[in-house]
Amino acid sequence: MFCTAAIFTLRSVKSVQGVFVSSNIANVKGVTEMVRKISLILLCGALFILQGCNDDSDPDVTPPTITLSPAATTYNLTVGDVVPNITATAVDDVDGDISSDIVVTGDTVDNQSEGTYTVTYNVQDAAGNNAQAVSVTFIYVLPPDTDAPIISISPSNLTYDLEIGADIPTISITAFDERDGDLSDHIEVSGDTVNNQAVGTYAVRYNVSDSAGNEAQEVVIQFHVDYPKAPEDAFELFVNGEAVTNDVLSVTESELVAFSIQVAGSTSLSSVRLVSPENFPINFASIPEGWNTWRGSNIDLLALDAKSSLDVIAFSNDVLYAQLPHVNETVTQTLRLEFLTAQSAGVYEVLYVHDFQIEVSDAGVLPESGFLRSDFSFVETGAVLAYDLNSPYATATPTYDEFFGVSLMPDGTAQSFVKTVDGSYSDSISTTALDGTAIDNLVIEKGFTLDASKGEVIIPQLQTSDELGVDSSVQSALVKPVPANACNYFNGFIITPDGIVDENGTLISPMEGLCHIASRESASNLYVLDQEAMEIKTIQIKSDATIEVIDFFTLSNLPTNDYEVVVFNESGLVVKEQGNANAFTAFLLSEDPENGPLFDRHIVLSETEISDILVTRNAFGTQLLVANPQNTFVTLYHSLESDTPVKEKIAFDTPIEWMNLSSSPADWQTLNFVVFGGRNANGIYLKHDFLINSYD
């Protein structure tokens, strides 16, 4: 109504004015002033009327708006993270920007403490309208717990050396975690129970974990319970007859080392034992007092023993020989001497101990054998035509073994030779049938040499000689005619591929396979290889040449196939794998095949050629010697009882084709020796082996 009135009034004024102006044009000046005044009055009235119109509109009820930058209202943070910088603005449709009027309430955010913090933003415009409050939540959590607790011990020692019977030390164990605090009650103890009455190393383990599953670093405390250390003046250790001046012995792999001890007179002991670590397989042999004298030792010694089968040896002048193992690099190991006192029969108590180190160096190549490395005797005989061992003609008392035979000299004549412990002797042989014998045509075996091309068998015998103290008419070599197809000569029997024949070739006892006979000393059974039947027969040949078959072994039972036989003798059987030039397998005859299995073990050999094998058994165990006529050494395998036999070599100046062993077990003082020879050698090699007590 007010607006309509105002407009009408204005229009009326305008009309009046228009009219007024047109009617009184003469009085222009006066009218103009009047019009000006009236216009001012009308203008003020119009403004008043317009203001009145506004006052009649809707009141200001629109609240302002709050905006956040960034717009997020929830923040997930890790303790230590910086509080996000948030900008809050407020705008009102009437009042405009009212950001400065924003009121912030709520929590004070602590970014160093775990928790949930809420901050609220609010504002009001001039008309009293409140904006919708905006809340921002800051959630602070601890970082993942990756810190493990710590175990502390007091005293801080991790190793304790205790003499047997000593008190076990008291140790304080605590554990602390940054989050969980004291965890000492949660420590778990595992490992060994320490027994201070028994020698050994005991490991006690301490572990703990926190609520997050973090495991502390394990603490392991070791208790070494041991015997007392031996006084320095209680004994003296000798190695190879030399006194040891320090506790580190430097030796070479496979070396044969002689240990011995001299004890102080005031020491009350019954024996001493030498112990080596389980991972350092030294092969030991203990030798009686008599051998020490023969070896030139005059030291008052204690027996040393590390073989469980030998147990403890009482006081005597014994020496312990150790065959050292092979190594691929220099290895240092600790050996121990245990000094024992007898408590009762078979029961011993360790009085004290002494540890020393042995440093074994790698030879870099296949090492020479310590078992048969030295003390070789060389007898210059010329090329050996025939040989035998253990002559019935004694040259000394007690009986010492002799090696004798016939050799071919460079001028084509034959000569006899004899080797005894006292020296050697040789003499010309007058038997003209031997002159000019071609050695390449010979089959040389212990006890005979067969020359089938000439139809002769040469049987060596001990040459009559005053120098040897034997008054006999025995010839140096007996030569007998044999048929051209003769392949063997055994105990006076001429053998062909068909069986036993007489000198004229007439068959007496037929049997195939007699060309390959293996025999054992003091054993009545013979072993015959019949390759056609693929069998090894156990037989006996009676004095009338009749043959009795006792048992047989089928070669198909061997764990190999597609092979050819290359060696068969009293030590065993060697076969070569077909299609593999260097693959051989040796099957060893057992120590007592008459009462046990024929073969007791086998070993794979890598050789280019094998002409002979020899098995010996002594205090060290079982050894296998392999002759390859292409080599100037014999390969030795020892420790055959173990899973990892040791391989060594015995070096010579000339190739070795055959080997044999002399042994007389009836007399323990007999000097056993191994004989090495070859048809192209200028003599024979002999090695005394005072350790041998039996052989194959």
Steps between C-alpha positions, in 0.01 A plus 500: 500500500781730590678431177191559289433825676856611449488428128168674462627800687803519279289478191269768633788722573636447157165579348451801708842616422443451138182687515643771715782553272286529190252751664739742659776521255537875562597459856777250420752585766256487790355182376837339466591560860167370608546192288845438653358514851207284415737248332715476810193448713371237260839329483528474876150370520566246231808376681305475821227311322756261340661436839162420632458241225826324604410479863196315396733206331607149668760520786871357465474134608770340271801368701853543377696207348833360632744349250819300585812467291591215475143380516574180699337475838691191623878450511664167589850581619798337669636641820766750406336606176453878453146627570343582160466873418126564449352832372140576602297777324145630558274693258154659570259615228435823687810559705743368243839352614481442871802253525651710774196428715553119491520350847723187546419267788581141600822312577857613487670263258811328646686334217738333744231300677270226388132606494199646311477879489192698371512870402170686421458813286191730538385859406196736532387783263372846600143380502599232755489207259740217604686311230493119502801406714777304329705255706839357403622178667872420538563136585860446620616140540836364604727376220525117452690349791816360340731551795586171667545474873851472638627222725768597750718267704710563805785414505534564126706185426365277225750219560599327821781247532435272795706219639298189553319519834523881530190702595286636219511884516183698582397726213237779507287520185265797429306623195360845418285628210438864403124445465429218742753586769644228723466157339734309731218272615435399140855377421504145364793275590593207276802295396715274713483424866847571632654196666811604687586136564535404134748633244332681215387831356157609614310782328219675691277722283295802609221647283211746539254681271280810550126539442563591136682171444847653479757247617800608700845398384557161653757484775695174517724430795741210461642301787810295416539234765838333472768317685786688665792596279812286526795659684776604260758280674279188507596366158688557176343439158703358211408495132707276274752471781545878537389685812218748435601847616174678420136408474467535124622215278539569127460189285395409144181322400512117504825507697568210737575651843632312804383637835665405828521632855743504786345559841652646814607234747285643779184483289262220597334400174386181338476615139443786260245530225522714183166636382425674171183691396226302327532717188874430474524126425854406598570129456691368801706187565681409822824301466652276771824580676716268289440702188625817667839339551503397135410859406792628709286654775626480857257744662298379795154543352136476591259325271265734319169378375214665317330192359190413696551136414839499673377684810786607728848351489701481823855625550748359249760624255240532226469748218176621350516548124254739340416496131390859432204570271494691172406868498409745222656791687710550809300377798574552868344261750533451873610162634481401864707285734301349787711382794323211673517329836357154554209483745417134456519234234418669171389822670709814463479855624644797315750673727571792267524586131723683255386651171728574207441603140595320182520700178456283191599659168366414156759341272319642196512173301428136570726466805753230552399243753611538857413135548768385254687819427858415603741223595496336157776259414597466136662178382662532160415166348441574137160421353330245723421171326368312801469553875375343820467585867551332837778258420516191721872567541551718804792740518434624852315422819219591534405437138501811287330507162697474181419616152682305231478435130654514157562804285603566144820698465574750219738252332220245467614272781302414810605570857356395833444741789409476865381779730506452877497734796879478508561601143480361150688240303517415131672231298508384140274215397653227290173376359538576131127461434445848643745679276340745262147470642284782365330657799203629298391139441486414870215465745666592830324386815605428856670159499534450125553667167337356190649529152241320291663604172810298594299234683672563835407578856773655718471421873728719714684337788750628753851487357748283685770714657741477787450874543138434595602222734300234315658169404266378227504391140182691417524674164421869461221428256328186393394493133225262391347439158133590458254474209472799272146574624600508869352801676581434867725300727373439851653284774675286241192460279513609137178673403346571160164662417348150505632396843800325661734318257832315522824611334383341175173693500279203590188616688493368856221702665273703273373839620473830323618817674811363669712754313390750767560357848517705820632346818556606859790398721410235756161456331395178330244654267581639157293749303461451127367756253294338224417785264305277263263391775517844667587337830765496769528145630639403839696177447762272647762316291596169656848354482387261225386802289130434557291813544220552752259790452390633841300811406453753224420868469307630198654815355155628406460572873758776471350852509622572147444378146653530155854449622814301433726341761851649506648362827419202719732399784513427871399862576189518286341561164537809280254562218500772238178666394432465129498830314676689779877489460587611854221337705606197705345333802701287745312235698715397798507145630400496863752425772344160564302395191483140618274600791347820365405678178732471201523878458463735795531838323557664164651828389477697175840578346587761240805372312614474138618142554529253787745211498489387865339567836615414850298517822677522834355510848689639794446702815378791287226293337465391137709643217469449125800549271436539127775461237470678167793406271472841333585678827818528706292479814260264669166641614416425863149507642476471877231539766282276284276432800382861490255662259778716354816296427820702477692499173879536490792396285828316549757640258771298326766563239353252252151371415365234734316204348458253786506491880516236767523466873715292727357412837573239763234531770642207694776723639408852610858618448500409131565807290217509251563685178323601183673432168450722196630409156456531127619306201681807367653599832866444579422358841245469776383729778438372848327682782505365854156533655522433871129579534374210290340219695307328220453536128291390206 
